[in-house]
Amino acid sequence: MLKTSSVVKSLSKSTPVFMASLLLLLSGCAHQNYMEEGQKFSQSNQYEAAVEQFNLALNEEPEDLATQKQLENSKQQLNQWARALEPKADAAFRNDNLGKALLLYGKSAQITKNSHSVKRYKTIYATLRNQSMITANIIPNKLGINNNTLGSIDGIKANKSAKTSLSFAQSNPIFEIQQSTQEAVTQYISGSQLIANPELVDLQHQLQDLRNQRRAYGQDISNLRRDANDERSHVQNLSRQLQRTEMSLAATNLSNAQLNTYNQQAANLRNQLSSAKRNEKSVAHHLNQAQRSFNSVSDNFHHLSEDLSITPAVVEIPVYSDYVHQEFSQTNTLSGVVYLKVNNVTRTAAVSVASSDTSHPAHPTIDLTANPLAVLSQQQLTPQYNTERFNIGLRLINELIAEHKASYLYKAQDATNLENKMTLLVQHGLITHAPAASNATKNLSDMLIVEFGRGGIFNINQLLHLY
C-alpha cells in the first residue's frame, strides 16, 4: 500500500489536473445534493423551498438541462400557488380581515409582482400601521421634546387633535456637594542597607553545578576511553584471526570439507569484524561528544569564575517606607425627576449627572506635586443635565411604545376568533420596524400554513414591512 506522502508527491506532479478534477468532483457532489433536496421539497409541495435548492444546483452546473427544467417547473408551481392566494386575499379584504389580507397580498406580491396585490398591500399596510401606532399630541415642555421629535421615533406619530396627550414635567434640579477626606499611602525610599549580594550567591551555585557536570563528563570520558581501547583491541584481534584463516584458504592441498570449514570461519569472522568496527565507531562518536561537552562546561566554568572574582560580596539596596498623607475628594451632583403624564397615568424617571475629583497638596518628601481640585459647578453641569433629561424623556416614550406593542400580544391571546387573532398579531408587528415577537411570527406562520399549505415560505417579519 502506498503511503500518504507518496500519494501526495505523485499527485503534486500533476497539480493543475488534480485540482481541476477535485473541483469538478466537489461541484458534482454539491449539485447532486441540491437536486435531491429540491426534489424532496417539490414532492412535498414546498415549491419556494424547491426553487431555492434548484437555483443553487443551477449555480453549480449552469448548463445542465435537467436542472433548468426542474427549476422552471417549480417556479411555475410556485407562481400558480401564489396567484391562488390573491382571490383568498380579496375575500379577506372584503370581510375586513385586514391582517390576513395583508399577509396574503404580501406573499402574492412577493412572488408574482402583481400590481393589484402590491397596491392592496400598501393600502392595508398604511391603514393598519396608522391604527396600530400611538397617536399623540405633546404639550409644550422644557425638555425640548415636541411633535417634531415624535416624527423621528418609530411607533408613535404626532397629531394635535389626538386623544392621547403627552405632558412632560420635571422637578427642580437639586445640586448637592459631597466631600470626604481619606488617607492615602505611598511608598518612598527612606534609606538603604547592605545585604549579601544575591548575584554572588547565584554564581556560586552555578559554579558548583558546573563542577558536578565536569566531574560527571570526566568520568564518562574515562569509561569511554577504556571502552574504545577494548573495541580497538577486539577489532585488531578479529583482523588477525581473519588474516590467518584467509592464509589457510590459500593452501593448495585442502579437501572440500576443509575448504568449506575455512570459508565458513572466514564469513563468521568478517561479520564479527564488521560489527566490532561499528561498535568502535559508535564508542568513538560518544567519546567525542563527551569531550566536547566537557570542554564547553570547562569554558563556562572559567567565565563564571572570572565573573565571580569581580562580583562584590555585598550590595546596597534601598529601604522603602510608607508615607501617609491626606486626600480630599468632592463630588458635585445635579439630579432631578422627569414626569411623563399620558392622559391620567404618570411615569417617572430619575435624572442625574455628576462630576468628581480628588486633590492633595504638594508633598516634597515623596516628590508628589500638588493636585488641585477640578470639579464642575452647577452651572457647568447644567448642559449635561439637560441632555440627559432629554434622553430620559425619549426613553420614557420608547418604553410607552414597547408596552403598547406588547398589549397587542395580550389582546391576541384572549381573542377567540382566529381572524381577529391574526389581525392583532399583525398589528403588533406593524407598530415598529423592529422584528415581531417570535411567538407572534410563529403563530401567524402556523395559521397560514394550516390554511394555505407550504407552497411558499411565510417569513412574517419580511411580509410585515415589504415596501
C-alpha positions as CSV (number, residue, x, y, z in Angstrom):
1,M,0.0,0.0,0.0
2,L,1.4,3.5,-0.9
3,K,2.0,5.9,2.0
4,T,0.1,9.2,2.1
5,S,3.2,11.2,1.4
6,S,3.9,9.0,-1.7
7,V,0.4,9.7,-3.0
8,V,0.7,13.4,-2.3
9,K,4.1,13.5,-4.1
10,S,2.7,11.7,-7.1
11,L,-0.3,14.0,-7.3
12,S,1.8,17.1,-6.9
13,K,3.5,16.3,-10.2
14,S,0.1,17.0,-11.9
15,T,-1.4,19.5,-9.5
16,P,-3.5,21.6,-12.0
17,V,-5.1,18.5,-13.4
18,F,-5.7,17.0,-10.0
19,M,-7.2,20.3,-8.6
20,A,-9.4,20.6,-11.6
21,S,-10.6,17.0,-11.2
22,L,-11.2,17.6,-7.5
23,L,-13.2,20.8,-8.0
24,L,-15.3,19.0,-10.7
25,L,-15.9,16.2,-8.3
26,L,-16.9,18.5,-5.4
27,S,-19.1,20.5,-7.8
28,G,-20.9,17.4,-8.9
29,C,-21.5,16.3,-5.3
30,A,-22.9,19.7,-4.4
31,H,-25.1,19.8,-7.5
32,Q,-26.5,16.3,-6.7
33,N,-27.2,17.2,-3.1
34,Y,-29.1,20.4,-4.1
35,M,-31.0,18.4,-6.7
36,E,-32.1,15.8,-4.2
37,E,-33.2,18.4,-1.7
38,G,-35.1,20.3,-4.3
39,Q,-36.9,17.1,-5.4
40,K,-37.8,16.3,-1.8
41,F,-39.3,19.8,-1.4
42,S,-41.1,19.6,-4.8
43,Q,-42.6,16.2,-3.9
44,S,-44.0,17.6,-0.6
45,N,-45.5,20.7,-2.5
46,Q,-42.9,23.1,-0.9
47,Y,-42.4,25.0,-4.2
48,E,-40.5,28.0,-2.9
49,A,-38.0,25.9,-1.0
50,A,-37.6,23.7,-4.1
51,V,-36.9,26.8,-6.2
52,E,-34.1,27.8,-3.8
53,Q,-32.5,24.4,-4.0
54,F,-32.7,24.2,-7.8
55,N,-31.2,27.6,-8.1
56,L,-28.3,26.5,-6.0
57,A,-27.9,23.4,-8.2
58,L,-28.0,25.5,-11.3
59,N,-25.2,27.7,-9.9
60,E,-23.1,24.6,-9.7
61,E,-23.9,23.4,-13.2
62,P,-25.4,26.3,-15.2
63,E,-25.7,24.3,-18.5
64,D,-27.5,21.3,-17.0
65,L,-30.8,20.9,-18.9
66,A,-32.4,18.7,-16.3
67,T,-31.7,21.3,-13.6
68,Q,-33.1,24.0,-15.7
69,K,-36.3,22.0,-16.3
70,Q,-36.8,21.2,-12.6
71,L,-36.3,24.9,-11.7
72,E,-38.7,26.1,-14.3
73,N,-41.4,23.5,-13.2
74,S,-41.0,24.5,-9.6
75,K,-41.3,28.2,-10.5
76,Q,-44.5,27.6,-12.4
77,Q,-45.9,25.6,-9.5
78,L,-44.9,28.4,-7.1
79,N,-46.5,31.1,-9.3
80,Q,-49.6,29.1,-9.6
81,W,-49.8,28.7,-5.8
82,A,-49.1,32.4,-5.3
83,R,-51.7,33.5,-7.8
84,A,-54.3,31.4,-6.0
85,L,-53.6,33.5,-2.8
86,E,-54.9,36.7,-4.5
87,P,-58.6,35.7,-4.5
88,K,-58.3,34.5,-0.9
89,A,-56.8,37.9,0.0
90,D,-59.6,39.6,-1.8
91,A,-62.2,37.7,0.2
92,A,-60.4,38.5,3.5
93,F,-60.2,42.2,2.5
94,R,-64.0,42.2,1.7
95,N,-64.7,40.6,5.1
96,D,-62.5,43.3,6.8
97,N,-59.9,40.6,7.9
98,L,-57.1,43.1,7.2
99,G,-54.3,41.2,9.0
100,K,-54.9,38.1,6.9
101,A,-55.4,40.1,3.7
102,L,-52.1,42.0,4.3
103,L,-50.1,38.8,4.6
104,L,-51.7,37.1,1.6
105,Y,-51.4,40.1,-0.6
106,G,-47.8,40.5,0.6
107,K,-46.9,36.9,-0.3
108,S,-48.6,37.0,-3.6
109,A,-46.9,40.3,-4.5
110,Q,-43.5,39.0,-3.3
111,I,-43.7,36.1,-5.8
112,T,-45.8,37.4,-8.7
113,K,-45.2,41.1,-8.5
114,N,-48.9,41.5,-9.4
115,S,-49.8,45.2,-9.3
116,H,-53.2,44.5,-7.7
117,S,-51.6,42.7,-4.8
118,V,-48.9,45.4,-4.4
119,K,-51.5,48.2,-4.4
120,R,-53.8,46.4,-1.9
121,Y,-50.8,45.5,0.3
122,K,-49.7,49.2,0.5
123,T,-53.2,50.4,1.3
124,I,-53.8,47.9,4.1
125,Y,-50.3,48.4,5.4
126,A,-50.9,52.2,5.8
127,T,-54.3,51.6,7.4
128,L,-53.2,49.0,9.9
129,R,-50.0,50.8,10.8
130,N,-51.9,54.1,11.4
131,Q,-54.4,52.2,13.5
132,S,-51.7,50.4,15.5
133,M,-49.2,53.2,16.2
134,I,-49.7,55.5,19.1
135,T,-51.1,58.9,18.0
136,A,-50.4,61.6,20.5
137,N,-50.0,65.3,21.0
138,I,-47.2,66.7,23.1
139,I,-47.9,69.6,25.4
140,P,-45.1,72.2,25.2
141,N,-42.4,71.4,27.8
142,K,-39.0,72.5,28.9
143,L,-37.3,69.2,27.9
144,G,-37.3,70.2,24.3
145,I,-39.4,67.2,23.2
146,N,-42.1,68.3,20.8
147,N,-44.3,66.9,18.0
148,N,-41.4,67.2,15.5
149,T,-39.4,64.9,17.8
150,L,-42.1,62.3,17.6
151,G,-41.6,62.1,13.9
152,S,-38.2,60.6,14.5
153,I,-39.4,57.9,16.9
154,D,-40.6,54.6,15.4
155,G,-44.0,53.6,16.7
156,I,-45.6,56.9,17.5
157,K,-46.8,59.8,15.5
158,A,-47.9,63.4,16.3
159,N,-51.4,64.7,15.9
160,K,-52.5,67.9,17.6
161,S,-56.1,66.6,17.7
162,A,-55.2,63.2,19.1
163,K,-57.0,62.0,22.2
164,T,-53.7,60.9,23.8
165,S,-51.7,63.7,25.2
166,L,-48.1,63.5,26.4
167,S,-47.3,66.0,29.1
168,F,-43.7,66.3,30.4
169,A,-42.8,67.9,33.6
170,Q,-39.7,68.0,35.9
171,S,-38.7,68.6,39.4
172,N,-36.4,71.5,40.2
173,P,-32.9,70.2,39.9
174,I,-31.1,69.7,43.2
175,F,-27.4,70.5,43.4
176,E,-25.5,68.5,46.0
177,I,-21.9,68.6,47.2
178,Q,-20.4,65.5,48.8
179,Q,-17.0,65.9,50.4
180,S,-14.7,63.4,52.2
181,T,-11.2,63.0,53.4
182,Q,-9.3,59.7,53.3
183,E,-5.8,58.6,53.9
184,A,-3.5,57.6,51.0
185,V,-0.4,55.5,51.4
186,T,2.6,56.0,49.1
187,Q,5.9,54.2,49.4
188,Y,9.1,56.2,49.3
189,I,12.9,55.5,49.7
190,S,13.8,56.4,53.2
191,G,17.3,54.9,53.4
192,S,19.5,52.0,52.4
193,Q,21.1,48.8,53.8
194,L,23.8,46.3,52.9
195,I,22.9,42.8,52.1
196,A,24.7,39.7,50.7
197,N,24.9,40.0,47.0
198,P,22.2,37.7,45.6
199,E,24.1,37.6,42.3
200,L,27.2,36.3,44.1
201,V,25.2,33.5,45.7
202,D,23.7,32.6,42.3
203,L,27.1,32.5,40.7
204,Q,28.4,30.2,43.4
205,H,25.5,27.8,42.9
206,Q,26.1,27.8,39.1
207,L,29.8,27.1,39.6
208,Q,29.0,24.2,41.9
209,D,26.7,22.8,39.3
210,L,29.4,23.1,36.6
211,R,31.9,21.3,38.9
212,N,29.5,18.4,39.2
213,Q,28.9,18.4,35.5
214,R,32.6,18.5,34.7
215,R,33.2,15.7,37.1
216,A,30.5,13.6,35.6
217,Y,31.7,14.2,32.0
218,G,35.3,13.4,33.1
219,Q,34.1,10.0,34.4
220,D,32.2,9.4,31.2
221,I,35.3,10.2,29.1
222,S,37.4,7.8,31.2
223,N,34.9,5.0,30.8
224,L,34.5,5.7,27.0
225,R,38.3,5.7,26.5
226,R,38.5,2.3,28.2
227,D,35.7,1.1,26.0
228,A,37.4,2.5,22.9
229,N,40.6,0.7,23.7
230,D,38.7,-2.5,24.3
231,E,36.9,-2.2,21.0
232,R,40.1,-1.3,19.2
233,S,41.8,-4.4,20.6
234,H,38.8,-6.5,19.7
235,V,39.0,-5.3,16.1
236,Q,42.7,-6.0,15.9
237,N,42.2,-9.5,17.3
238,L,39.5,-10.3,14.8
239,S,41.6,-8.8,11.9
240,R,44.5,-11.2,12.8
241,Q,42.1,-14.2,13.0
242,L,40.6,-13.4,9.7
243,Q,44.1,-12.9,8.1
244,R,45.2,-16.4,9.4
245,T,42.0,-18.0,8.1
246,E,42.4,-16.4,4.7
247,M,46.1,-17.7,4.6
248,S,44.8,-21.2,5.3
249,L,42.3,-20.9,2.4
250,A,45.3,-20.1,0.1
251,A,46.8,-23.6,0.7
252,T,46.5,-25.9,-2.3
253,N,46.2,-29.2,-0.6
254,L,42.8,-28.6,1.1
255,S,40.0,-31.1,0.9
256,N,36.5,-29.9,0.1
257,A,35.5,-30.4,3.8
258,Q,38.4,-28.2,4.9
259,L,37.7,-25.6,2.3
260,N,34.1,-25.4,3.4
261,T,35.1,-25.1,7.1
262,Y,37.7,-22.3,6.4
263,N,35.1,-20.4,4.2
264,Q,32.5,-20.6,7.0
265,Q,35.1,-19.4,9.6
266,A,36.1,-16.5,7.3
267,A,32.5,-15.5,6.8
268,N,31.8,-15.5,10.5
269,L,34.9,-13.5,11.2
270,R,34.1,-10.9,8.6
271,N,30.6,-10.5,10.2
272,Q,32.1,-10.2,13.7
273,L,34.8,-7.7,12.4
274,S,32.1,-5.6,10.7
275,S,30.0,-5.4,13.9
276,A,33.2,-4.7,16.0
277,K,34.1,-1.8,13.7
278,R,30.6,-0.3,14.1
279,N,30.9,-0.6,17.9
280,E,34.4,1.0,17.7
281,K,33.0,3.9,15.6
282,S,30.0,4.4,17.9
283,V,32.2,4.5,21.1
284,A,34.5,7.0,19.3
285,H,31.5,9.2,18.5
286,H,30.2,9.2,22.1
287,L,33.7,9.9,23.3
288,N,34.0,12.9,21.0
289,Q,30.5,14.2,22.2
290,A,31.6,13.7,25.9
291,Q,34.8,15.6,25.2
292,R,33.0,18.5,23.5
293,S,30.5,18.7,26.4
294,F,33.4,18.6,28.9
295,N,35.2,21.4,27.1
296,S,32.0,23.5,26.9
297,V,31.4,23.1,30.6
298,S,35.0,23.9,31.3
299,D,34.8,27.1,29.3
300,N,31.6,28.2,31.2
301,F,33.3,27.4,34.4
302,H,36.2,29.6,33.5
303,H,34.0,32.5,32.5
304,L,31.8,32.2,35.6
305,S,34.9,32.1,37.8
306,E,36.1,35.3,36.3
307,D,32.6,36.9,36.9
308,L,32.7,35.6,40.5
309,S,36.1,37.2,41.1
310,I,34.8,40.7,40.2
311,T,31.4,40.4,41.9
312,P,31.1,42.3,45.2
313,A,30.1,40.2,48.3
314,V,27.6,42.8,49.4
315,V,25.3,45.3,47.7
316,E,23.4,48.3,48.9
317,I,19.6,48.3,48.4
318,P,17.0,51.0,49.1
319,V,14.7,50.8,52.1
320,Y,11.1,51.6,51.4
321,S,8.8,53.1,53.9
322,D,5.1,54.1,53.9
323,Y,4.2,57.7,53.6
324,V,0.7,58.6,54.8
325,H,-1.0,61.7,53.6
326,Q,-4.5,63.1,53.3
327,E,-6.5,63.2,50.1
328,F,-9.6,65.4,49.7
329,S,-12.5,64.1,47.5
330,Q,-15.5,66.0,46.2
331,T,-18.5,65.0,44.1
332,N,-20.9,67.6,42.7
333,T,-24.2,66.1,41.6
334,L,-27.1,67.7,39.8
335,S,-30.2,65.5,40.0
336,G,-34.0,65.6,39.5
337,V,-37.0,63.7,38.3
338,V,-38.7,63.7,34.9
339,Y,-42.5,63.1,34.8
340,L,-44.4,61.9,31.7
341,K,-48.1,62.1,32.1
342,V,-50.0,60.0,29.5
343,N,-53.6,61.1,29.9
344,N,-54.2,60.3,33.6
345,V,-51.2,58.0,34.1
346,T,-47.9,59.4,35.2
347,R,-44.5,57.8,34.6
348,T,-41.3,58.9,36.4
349,A,-37.6,58.5,35.8
350,A,-34.6,59.9,37.7
351,V,-32.1,62.2,36.1
352,S,-28.6,62.6,37.5
353,V,-25.2,63.9,36.3
354,A,-22.1,64.2,38.4
355,S,-18.5,65.4,38.5
356,S,-15.9,64.0,40.9
357,D,-12.2,64.7,41.6
358,T,-9.6,64.1,44.3
359,S,-7.0,66.7,45.4
360,H,-4.0,66.9,47.7
361,P,-1.3,69.5,48.5
362,A,2.4,69.0,47.5
363,H,4.5,66.5,49.4
364,P,8.2,67.1,48.7
365,T,9.2,64.1,50.8
366,I,7.9,61.7,48.2
367,D,8.2,64.1,45.2
368,L,4.4,64.4,44.9
369,T,3.3,67.6,43.2
370,A,0.1,69.3,44.2
371,N,-3.1,68.2,42.6
372,P,-5.8,70.9,42.7
373,L,-9.5,70.1,42.8
374,A,-11.2,70.2,39.5
375,V,-15.0,69.6,39.6
376,L,-17.8,71.1,37.5
377,S,-20.0,73.7,39.1
378,Q,-23.8,73.6,39.0
379,Q,-23.7,76.0,36.0
380,Q,-21.2,73.7,34.2
381,L,-23.2,70.6,34.9
382,T,-26.5,72.1,33.7
383,P,-25.9,71.4,29.9
384,Q,-25.1,67.8,30.7
385,Y,-28.2,67.6,32.9
386,N,-30.4,69.0,30.1
387,T,-29.0,66.5,27.6
388,E,-29.5,63.6,30.0
389,R,-33.0,64.9,30.8
390,F,-33.9,64.9,27.1
391,N,-32.6,61.3,26.6
392,I,-34.6,60.2,29.6
393,G,-37.7,61.7,28.1
394,L,-37.1,59.7,24.8
395,R,-36.6,56.6,26.9
396,L,-39.9,57.0,28.6
397,I,-41.6,57.4,25.2
398,N,-39.9,54.3,23.9
399,E,-41.0,52.3,27.0
400,L,-44.5,53.5,26.3
401,I,-44.3,52.2,22.7
402,A,-42.9,48.9,23.8
403,E,-45.8,48.4,26.3
404,H,-48.3,49.4,23.6
405,K,-46.7,46.9,21.2
406,A,-46.9,44.1,23.9
407,S,-50.5,44.9,24.6
408,Y,-51.5,43.6,21.1
409,L,-50.0,40.2,22.1
410,Y,-52.1,40.1,25.2
411,K,-55.2,41.0,23.2
412,A,-54.4,38.3,20.7
413,Q,-54.1,35.7,23.5
414,D,-57.6,36.5,24.6
415,A,-59.1,36.6,21.0
416,T,-61.4,33.6,20.3
417,N,-61.8,34.4,16.6
418,L,-58.8,33.3,14.5
419,E,-59.2,36.2,12.0
420,N,-59.2,38.7,14.8
421,K,-56.3,37.0,16.4
422,M,-54.3,37.2,13.2
423,T,-55.1,40.9,12.7
424,L,-54.0,41.7,16.3
425,L,-50.7,39.8,15.8
426,V,-50.1,41.6,12.6
427,Q,-50.8,45.0,14.3
428,H,-48.3,44.0,16.9
429,G,-45.6,43.6,14.2
430,L,-46.5,46.8,12.4
431,I,-46.2,49.2,15.3
432,T,-42.4,49.4,14.8
433,H,-40.0,48.1,12.3
434,A,-38.2,46.1,14.9
435,P,-38.9,42.3,14.5
436,A,-42.1,41.0,15.9
437,A,-42.0,38.7,18.9
438,S,-41.0,35.1,18.0
439,N,-44.2,33.6,19.3
440,A,-46.3,36.1,17.2
441,T,-44.4,35.2,14.0
442,K,-44.7,31.5,14.7
443,N,-48.5,31.7,15.4
444,L,-49.0,33.7,12.2
445,S,-46.9,31.3,10.1
446,D,-48.6,28.3,11.6
447,M,-52.1,29.6,10.9
448,L,-51.2,30.5,7.2
449,I,-49.6,27.0,6.7
450,V,-52.7,25.2,8.0
451,E,-55.0,27.1,5.6
452,F,-52.7,27.6,2.5
453,G,-50.0,24.9,2.8
454,R,-46.3,25.2,2.5
455,G,-46.1,26.2,-1.2
456,G,-44.4,29.4,-0.2
457,I,-42.3,30.4,2.8
458,F,-44.2,32.7,5.1
459,N,-41.4,34.9,6.5
460,I,-43.6,37.0,8.7
461,N,-41.1,39.8,9.5
462,Q,-40.5,40.2,5.8
463,L,-44.2,40.2,4.9
464,L,-44.9,42.8,7.6
465,H,-42.7,45.5,6.0
466,L,-42.3,44.6,2.3
467,Y,-42.3,48.2,1.0
